[in-house]
Amino acid sequence: MLLLDRGGVKLVDWEYAGVGYRYFDLANFVVNNELGPAREEAFLTAYLERPPRPSEVAALRLMRVMSDFREAMWGVVQRTVSKLEFDFDAYANEHFERLLAAVRDPSFEPLLEEARAAG
């Protein structure tokens, strides 16, 4: 749900309402809207209302991998339990391929180091 007030636009996602890690929720938005790196950083800047620190960008990018993993596993489960006419295999494979590409990318290891250094 998007809320508009005098202060701007607010995003409210009730699907997984609860106390969780905000970068996972933000990564879900980025993944599901297929934002590239520039739009991803603009989104994070808008969310934080300031430019993100390197550790915050790293947290978001690492959680993108976890979001893709969750989506891939959801597709695997749905392939078995869903009665919908939908290609859950293709859905799962798309997310598996994206997460594998992310962890194989040379930029992945520095993200882990940045997150580790940030504590």
NORHU-V161814 format. One record per pair of residues at least 4 apart in sequence whose ideal C-beta (glycine too) atoms are under 7 Angstrom apart, sorted by the first residue. I is the first residue (numbers start at 0). J is the second residue. If there is no record, write none. Layout:
# NORHU-V161814
i = {I I}
j = {J J}
This chain:
# NORHU-V161814
i = {0 0 1 1 2 2 3 4 12 15 19 19 21 22 22 22 22 23 23 23 23 24 25 25 25 25 26 26 26 26 26 26 27 27 28 29 29 29 29 29 30 30 30 34 34 34 35 36 37 38 39 39 40 40 40 41 42 43 43 43 43 43 44 44 44 47 47 51 51 53 53 54 54 54 54 55 56 57 57 57 57 58 58 59 60 61 61 62 63 63 64 64 64 64 65 66 67 67 67 67 68 68 69 70 70 71 71 71 71 71 72 73 74 74 74 74 74 75 76 77 77 78 78 78 81 81 86 87 88 89 90 91 92 93 94 95 96 97 98 99 100 101 102 106 107 108 109 110 111 112 113}
j = {11 13 8 10 9 11 8 9 24 19 23 24 25 26 58 59 62 27 62 65 66 28 29 43 46 59 30 59 62 63 65 66 31 66 32 34 39 42 59 63 63 66 67 38 39 42 39 40 41 42 43 59 44 51 56 45 46 47 51 55 56 59 49 50 51 51 55 55 56 57 113 58 113 114 117 59 60 61 110 113 114 62 114 63 110 110 114 66 67 101 68 98 101 102 69 70 71 94 97 98 72 98 73 74 94 75 91 94 95 98 76 77 78 87 90 91 94 91 80 81 87 87 88 91 85 87 90 91 92 93 94 95 96 97 98 99 100 101 102 103 104 107 107 110 111 112 113 114 115 116 117}
